[in-house]
Amino acid sequence: MIQGQDTGEGVEGAFGEGFREYEWAWTIRAGDVSKLSDALGAREDVLGALKARFSGDQSAELGEFLESKGIAMERWSRMGD
């Protein structure tokens, strides 16, 4: 599971006035973790490779990367105030 939380003005700018919190989680099935590992070129430390490649400003590129590699995921999200 890859999960995150965004809060503050950036969320309000993206989703509109009154929204100051956004939480999300993407679940990759256990059978697809090896596919993710191969796509990242990381045999042992998949989480470390995800962090190195998709932290900070690059985090917005993760969804497109997973889709381009054919890695299925279940998505969950919640917006709050």
N, CA, C and O atoms as CSV, one atom per row, in Angstrom:
chain,resi,resn,atom,element,x,y,z
A,1,MET,N,N,0.851,-1.169,0.000
A,1,MET,CA,C,0.000,0.000,0.000
A,1,MET,C,C,0.900,1.236,0.000
A,1,MET,O,O,1.859,1.334,0.766
A,2,ILE,N,N,0.565,2.151,-0.865
A,2,ILE,CA,C,1.243,3.441,-0.929
A,2,ILE,C,C,0.195,4.461,-0.509
A,2,ILE,O,O,-0.882,4.529,-1.101
A,3,GLN,N,N,0.506,5.250,0.506
A,3,GLN,CA,C,-0.496,6.186,0.988
A,3,GLN,C,C,0.122,7.541,1.282
A,3,GLN,O,O,1.326,7.662,1.512
A,4,GLY,N,N,-0.728,8.555,1.269
A,4,GLY,CA,C,-0.244,9.894,1.529
A,4,GLY,C,C,-1.343,10.799,2.026
A,4,GLY,O,O,-2.525,10.455,2.023
A,5,GLN,N,N,-0.909,11.970,2.452
A,5,GLN,CA,C,-1.837,12.984,2.939
A,5,GLN,C,C,-1.289,14.345,2.551
A,5,GLN,O,O,-0.104,14.623,2.734
A,6,ASP,N,N,-2.140,15.173,2.026
A,6,ASP,CA,C,-1.797,16.550,1.696
A,6,ASP,C,C,-2.725,17.455,2.502
A,6,ASP,O,O,-3.913,17.168,2.653
A,7,THR,N,N,-2.173,18.543,3.012
A,7,THR,CA,C,-2.987,19.486,3.778
A,7,THR,C,C,-2.606,20.922,3.417
A,7,THR,O,O,-1.499,21.186,2.946
A,8,GLY,N,N,-3.522,21.822,3.640
A,8,GLY,CA,C,-3.220,23.231,3.517
A,8,GLY,C,C,-3.685,23.889,2.243
A,8,GLY,O,O,-4.624,23.440,1.585
A,9,GLU,N,N,-2.999,24.974,1.912
A,9,GLU,CA,C,-3.403,25.817,0.795
A,9,GLU,C,C,-3.327,25.112,-0.556
A,9,GLU,O,O,-4.137,25.390,-1.441
A,10,GLY,N,N,-2.369,24.208,-0.727
A,10,GLY,CA,C,-2.249,23.488,-1.993
A,10,GLY,C,C,-3.480,22.648,-2.287
A,10,GLY,O,O,-3.926,22.568,-3.432
A,11,VAL,N,N,-4.026,22.026,-1.259
A,11,VAL,CA,C,-5.237,21.224,-1.426
A,11,VAL,C,C,-6.405,22.132,-1.786
A,11,VAL,O,O,-7.188,21.824,-2.685
A,12,GLU,N,N,-6.515,23.240,-1.086
A,12,GLU,CA,C,-7.598,24.183,-1.359
A,12,GLU,C,C,-7.479,24.735,-2.784
A,12,GLU,O,O,-8.487,24.929,-3.462
A,13,GLY,N,N,-6.256,24.984,-3.230
A,13,GLY,CA,C,-6.054,25.469,-4.589
A,13,GLY,C,C,-6.444,24.444,-5.637
A,13,GLY,O,O,-6.935,24.805,-6.706
A,14,ALA,N,N,-6.230,23.175,-5.341
A,14,ALA,CA,C,-6.537,22.111,-6.296
A,14,ALA,C,C,-8.009,21.712,-6.293
A,14,ALA,O,O,-8.578,21.416,-7.345
A,15,PHE,N,N,-8.633,21.703,-5.100
A,15,PHE,CA,C,-9.990,21.170,-4.986
A,15,PHE,C,C,-11.057,22.207,-4.660
A,15,PHE,O,O,-12.249,21.904,-4.705
A,16,GLY,N,N,-10.643,23.415,-4.335
A,16,GLY,CA,C,-11.618,24.461,-4.076
A,16,GLY,C,C,-11.662,24.890,-2.627
A,16,GLY,O,O,-11.152,24.216,-1.731
A,17,GLU,N,N,-12.285,26.024,-2.431
A,17,GLU,CA,C,-12.375,26.624,-1.106
A,17,GLU,C,C,-13.069,25.672,-0.134
A,17,GLU,O,O,-14.070,25.039,-0.471
A,18,GLY,N,N,-12.530,25.587,1.054
A,18,GLY,CA,C,-13.121,24.746,2.089
A,18,GLY,C,C,-12.474,23.376,2.196
A,18,GLY,O,O,-12.663,22.686,3.198
A,19,PHE,N,N,-11.724,22.971,1.198
A,19,PHE,CA,C,-11.032,21.682,1.255
A,19,PHE,C,C,-9.582,21.927,1.638
A,19,PHE,O,O,-8.829,22.540,0.881
A,20,ARG,N,N,-9.192,21.449,2.813
A,20,ARG,CA,C,-7.836,21.682,3.298
A,20,ARG,C,C,-7.101,20.381,3.611
A,20,ARG,O,O,-5.974,20.407,4.107
A,21,GLU,N,N,-7.729,19.253,3.324
A,21,GLU,CA,C,-7.084,17.970,3.593
A,21,GLU,C,C,-7.466,16.964,2.514
A,21,GLU,O,O,-8.626,16.876,2.110
A,22,TYR,N,N,-6.480,16.213,2.059
A,22,TYR,CA,C,-6.703,15.168,1.063
A,22,TYR,C,C,-5.869,13.961,1.472
A,22,TYR,O,O,-4.651,14.069,1.615
A,23,GLU,N,N,-6.505,12.830,1.657
A,23,GLU,CA,C,-5.822,11.582,1.982
A,23,GLU,C,C,-6.053,10.599,0.841
A,23,GLU,O,O,-7.104,10.616,0.200
A,24,TRP,N,N,-5.071,9.748,0.593
A,24,TRP,CA,C,-5.213,8.785,-0.495
A,24,TRP,C,C,-4.398,7.535,-0.200
A,24,TRP,O,O,-3.442,7.566,0.574
A,25,ALA,N,N,-4.791,6.442,-0.828
A,25,ALA,CA,C,-4.039,5.184,-0.731
A,25,ALA,C,C,-4.226,4.405,-2.028
A,25,ALA,O,O,-5.323,4.337,-2.583
A,26,TRP,N,N,-3.138,3.826,-2.490
A,26,TRP,CA,C,-3.174,2.942,-3.647
A,26,TRP,C,C,-2.647,1.587,-3.193
A,26,TRP,O,O,-1.570,1.493,-2.604
A,27,THR,N,N,-3.413,0.544,-3.472
A,27,THR,CA,C,-3.018,-0.806,-3.084
A,27,THR,C,C,-2.659,-1.598,-4.327
A,27,THR,O,O,-3.453,-1.717,-5.260
A,28,ILE,N,N,-1.451,-2.137,-4.322
A,28,ILE,CA,C,-0.971,-2.995,-5.407
A,28,ILE,C,C,-1.046,-4.424,-4.902
A,28,ILE,O,O,-0.539,-4.730,-3.822
A,29,ARG,N,N,-1.664,-5.289,-5.661
A,29,ARG,CA,C,-1.803,-6.688,-5.249
A,29,ARG,C,C,-0.430,-7.336,-5.069
A,29,ARG,O,O,0.522,-7.014,-5.780
A,30,ALA,N,N,-0.350,-8.246,-4.115
A,30,ALA,CA,C,0.914,-8.918,-3.803
A,30,ALA,C,C,1.528,-9.565,-5.049
A,30,ALA,O,O,2.748,-9.561,-5.214
A,31,GLY,N,N,0.690,-10.116,-5.918
A,31,GLY,CA,C,1.179,-10.759,-7.130
A,31,GLY,C,C,1.802,-9.797,-8.128
A,31,GLY,O,O,2.530,-10.222,-9.025
A,32,ASP,N,N,1.524,-8.494,-7.982
A,32,ASP,CA,C,2.073,-7.487,-8.892
A,32,ASP,C,C,3.285,-6.751,-8.334
A,32,ASP,O,O,3.855,-5.900,-9.017
A,33,VAL,N,N,3.688,-7.065,-7.100
A,33,VAL,CA,C,4.839,-6.387,-6.503
A,33,VAL,C,C,6.113,-6.701,-7.285
A,33,VAL,O,O,6.973,-5.833,-7.430
A,34,SER,N,N,6.245,-7.917,-7.786
A,34,SER,CA,C,7.442,-8.246,-8.580
A,34,SER,C,C,7.456,-7.444,-9.883
A,34,SER,O,O,8.525,-7.063,-10.359
A,35,LYS,N,N,6.296,-7.188,-10.455
A,35,LYS,CA,C,6.195,-6.346,-11.649
A,35,LYS,C,C,6.648,-4.917,-11.337
A,35,LYS,O,O,7.347,-4.288,-12.132
A,36,LEU,N,N,6.240,-4.421,-10.176
A,36,LEU,CA,C,6.668,-3.099,-9.726
A,36,LEU,C,C,8.175,-3.078,-9.498
A,36,LEU,O,O,8.859,-2.141,-9.910
A,37,SER,N,N,8.676,-4.092,-8.855
A,37,SER,CA,C,10.114,-4.203,-8.602
A,37,SER,C,C,10.909,-4.175,-9.902
A,37,SER,O,O,11.914,-3.472,-10.004
A,38,ASP,N,N,10.462,-4.936,-10.892
A,38,ASP,CA,C,11.128,-4.947,-12.198
A,38,ASP,C,C,11.073,-3.575,-12.859
A,38,ASP,O,O,12.067,-3.114,-13.419
A,39,ALA,N,N,9.920,-2.923,-12.797
A,39,ALA,CA,C,9.754,-1.607,-13.427
A,39,ALA,C,C,10.678,-0.564,-12.799
A,39,ALA,O,O,11.161,0.339,-13.482
A,40,LEU,N,N,10.917,-0.693,-11.507
A,40,LEU,CA,C,11.784,0.238,-10.797
A,40,LEU,C,C,13.256,-0.148,-10.889
A,40,LEU,O,O,14.135,0.656,-10.580
A,41,GLY,N,N,13.523,-1.391,-11.317
A,41,GLY,CA,C,14.896,-1.879,-11.341
A,41,GLY,C,C,15.434,-2.098,-9.940
A,41,GLY,O,O,16.622,-1.906,-9.680
A,42,ALA,N,N,14.549,-2.500,-9.040
A,42,ALA,CA,C,14.905,-2.679,-7.627
A,42,ALA,C,C,14.510,-4.070,-7.176
A,42,ALA,O,O,13.333,-4.321,-6.918
A,43,ARG,N,N,15.439,-4.955,-7.077
A,43,ARG,CA,C,15.136,-6.328,-6.671
A,43,ARG,C,C,14.831,-6.469,-5.186
A,43,ARG,O,O,13.962,-7.255,-4.808
A,44,GLU,N,N,15.526,-5.725,-4.345
A,44,GLU,CA,C,15.413,-5.933,-2.909
A,44,GLU,C,C,14.584,-4.856,-2.200
A,44,GLU,O,O,13.681,-5.175,-1.426
A,45,ASP,N,N,14.889,-3.597,-2.462
A,45,ASP,CA,C,14.306,-2.505,-1.702
A,45,ASP,C,C,13.313,-1.712,-2.546
A,45,ASP,O,O,13.620,-0.619,-3.023
A,46,VAL,N,N,12.133,-2.271,-2.721
A,46,VAL,CA,C,11.103,-1.624,-3.543
A,46,VAL,C,C,10.659,-0.305,-2.917
A,46,VAL,O,O,10.491,0.689,-3.624
A,47,LEU,N,N,10.469,-0.286,-1.610
A,47,LEU,CA,C,10.033,0.947,-0.952
A,47,LEU,C,C,11.095,2.036,-1.060
A,47,LEU,O,O,10.765,3.203,-1.273
A,48,GLY,N,N,12.354,1.668,-0.916
A,48,GLY,CA,C,13.429,2.640,-1.065
A,48,GLY,C,C,13.489,3.206,-2.476
A,48,GLY,O,O,13.728,4.399,-2.665
A,49,ALA,N,N,13.271,2.342,-3.469
A,49,ALA,CA,C,13.276,2.784,-4.867
A,49,ALA,C,C,12.094,3.709,-5.149
A,49,ALA,O,O,12.238,4.694,-5.873
A,50,LEU,N,N,10.932,3.401,-4.584
A,50,LEU,CA,C,9.772,4.293,-4.732
A,50,LEU,C,C,10.066,5.661,-4.116
A,50,LEU,O,O,9.767,6.693,-4.716
A,51,LYS,N,N,10.645,5.665,-2.936
A,51,LYS,CA,C,10.956,6.921,-2.255
A,51,LYS,C,C,11.972,7.740,-3.051
A,51,LYS,O,O,11.822,8.953,-3.200
A,52,ALA,N,N,12.994,7.073,-3.553
A,52,ALA,CA,C,14.040,7.783,-4.302
A,52,ALA,C,C,13.498,8.403,-5.585
A,52,ALA,O,O,13.923,9.488,-5.981
A,53,ARG,N,N,12.568,7.720,-6.230
A,53,ARG,CA,C,12.087,8.174,-7.531
A,53,ARG,C,C,10.859,9.084,-7.466
A,53,ARG,O,O,10.668,9.935,-8.335
A,54,PHE,N,N,10.027,8.905,-6.437
A,54,PHE,CA,C,8.736,9.598,-6.414
A,54,PHE,C,C,8.477,10.410,-5.150
A,54,PHE,O,O,7.328,10.544,-4.728
A,55,SER,N,N,9.517,10.948,-4.547
A,55,SER,CA,C,9.337,11.825,-3.388
A,55,SER,C,C,9.222,13.279,-3.836
A,55,SER,O,O,9.655,13.644,-4.930
A,56,GLY,N,N,8.641,14.085,-2.986
A,56,GLY,CA,C,8.552,15.514,-3.259
A,56,GLY,C,C,7.762,15.823,-4.515
A,56,GLY,O,O,6.676,15.283,-4.729
A,57,ASP,N,N,8.313,16.691,-5.338
A,57,ASP,CA,C,7.619,17.124,-6.553
A,57,ASP,C,C,7.362,15.977,-7.527
A,57,ASP,O,O,6.435,16.058,-8.333
A,58,GLN,N,N,8.155,14.922,-7.472
A,58,GLN,CA,C,7.985,13.788,-8.382
A,58,GLN,C,C,6.836,12.866,-7.975
A,58,GLN,O,O,6.477,11.964,-8.732
A,59,SER,N,N,6.260,13.077,-6.804
A,59,SER,CA,C,5.193,12.183,-6.346
A,59,SER,C,C,3.991,12.195,-7.291
A,59,SER,O,O,3.285,11.193,-7.402
A,60,ALA,N,N,3.757,13.300,-7.960
A,60,ALA,CA,C,2.621,13.404,-8.883
A,60,ALA,C,C,2.783,12.504,-10.103
A,60,ALA,O,O,1.811,12.253,-10.815
A,61,GLU,N,N,3.986,12.018,-10.354
A,61,GLU,CA,C,4.250,11.169,-11.521
A,61,GLU,C,C,4.017,9.682,-11.254
A,61,GLU,O,O,4.043,8.877,-12.185
A,62,LEU,N,N,3.792,9.312,-10.001
A,62,LEU,CA,C,3.676,7.893,-9.643
A,62,LEU,C,C,2.510,7.201,-10.329
A,62,LEU,O,O,2.685,6.112,-10.876
A,63,GLY,N,N,1.338,7.796,-10.317
A,63,GLY,CA,C,0.166,7.163,-10.931
A,63,GLY,C,C,0.376,6.868,-12.403
A,63,GLY,O,O,0.059,5.775,-12.874
A,64,GLU,N,N,0.908,7.834,-13.128
A,64,GLU,CA,C,1.166,7.647,-14.561
A,64,GLU,C,C,2.212,6.551,-14.786
A,64,GLU,O,O,2.093,5.759,-15.721
A,65,PHE,N,N,3.230,6.508,-13.932
A,65,PHE,CA,C,4.253,5.468,-14.031
A,65,PHE,C,C,3.639,4.083,-13.861
A,65,PHE,O,O,3.894,3.186,-14.664
A,66,LEU,N,N,2.834,3.908,-12.822
A,66,LEU,CA,C,2.210,2.599,-12.571
A,66,LEU,C,C,1.320,2.189,-13.744
A,66,LEU,O,O,1.355,1.040,-14.183
A,67,GLU,N,N,0.535,3.119,-14.240
A,67,GLU,CA,C,-0.342,2.818,-15.378
A,67,GLU,C,C,0.459,2.473,-16.621
A,67,GLU,O,O,0.096,1.552,-17.352
A,68,SER,N,N,1.541,3.199,-16.872
A,68,SER,CA,C,2.349,2.945,-18.072
A,68,SER,C,C,3.040,1.588,-18.026
A,68,SER,O,O,3.373,1.020,-19.066
A,69,LYS,N,N,3.253,1.071,-16.823
A,69,LYS,CA,C,3.901,-0.239,-16.656
A,69,LYS,C,C,2.884,-1.370,-16.508
A,69,LYS,O,O,3.258,-2.527,-16.313
A,70,GLY,N,N,1.600,-1.031,-16.602
A,70,GLY,CA,C,0.550,-2.042,-16.501
A,70,GLY,C,C,0.408,-2.626,-15.111
A,70,GLY,O,O,0.021,-3.784,-14.954
A,71,ILE,N,N,0.720,-1.829,-14.105
A,71,ILE,CA,C,0.622,-2.290,-12.714
A,71,ILE,C,C,-0.727,-1.830,-12.167
A,71,ILE,O,O,-0.957,-0.639,-11.957
A,72,ALA,N,N,-1.605,-2.794,-11.943
A,72,ALA,CA,C,-2.955,-2.490,-11.473
A,72,ALA,C,C,-2.927,-2.076,-10.004
A,72,ALA,O,O,-2.100,-2.548,-9.224
A,73,MET,N,N,-3.842,-1.190,-9.648
A,73,MET,CA,C,-3.942,-0.759,-8.259
A,73,MET,C,C,-5.384,-0.438,-7.924
A,73,MET,O,O,-6.175,-0.061,-8.788
A,74,GLU,N,N,-5.706,-0.596,-6.658
A,74,GLU,CA,C,-6.992,-0.154,-6.153
A,74,GLU,C,C,-6.757,1.207,-5.506
A,74,GLU,O,O,-5.775,1.395,-4.787
A,75,ARG,N,N,-7.660,2.159,-5.760
A,75,ARG,CA,C,-7.487,3.518,-5.268
A,75,ARG,C,C,-8.550,3.851,-4.228
A,75,ARG,O,O,-9.704,3.435,-4.331
A,76,TRP,N,N,-8.127,4.607,-3.234
A,76,TRP,CA,C,-9.029,5.142,-2.207
A,76,TRP,C,C,-8.590,6.572,-1.937
A,76,TRP,O,O,-7.394,6.865,-1.912
A,77,SER,N,N,-9.549,7.459,-1.736
A,77,SER,CA,C,-9.212,8.828,-1.354
A,77,SER,C,C,-10.341,9.452,-0.561
A,77,SER,O,O,-11.490,9.011,-0.613
A,78,ARG,N,N,-9.976,10.499,0.180
A,78,ARG,CA,C,-10.935,11.217,1.004
A,78,ARG,C,C,-10.515,12.674,1.070
A,78,ARG,O,O,-9.339,12.977,1.268
A,79,MET,N,N,-11.467,13.571,0.905
A,79,MET,CA,C,-11.222,14.995,1.074
A,79,MET,C,C,-11.948,15.459,2.335
A,79,MET,O,O,-13.081,15.057,2.600
A,80,GLY,N,N,-11.283,16.298,3.096
A,80,GLY,CA,C,-11.895,16.829,4.310
A,80,GLY,C,C,-11.680,18.312,4.408
A,80,GLY,O,O,-11.237,18.956,3.456
A,81,ASP,N,N,-11.993,18.846,5.553
A,81,ASP,CA,C,-11.796,20.279,5.760
A,81,ASP,C,C,-10.866,20.531,6.920
A,81,ASP,O,O,-10.582,21.684,7.245
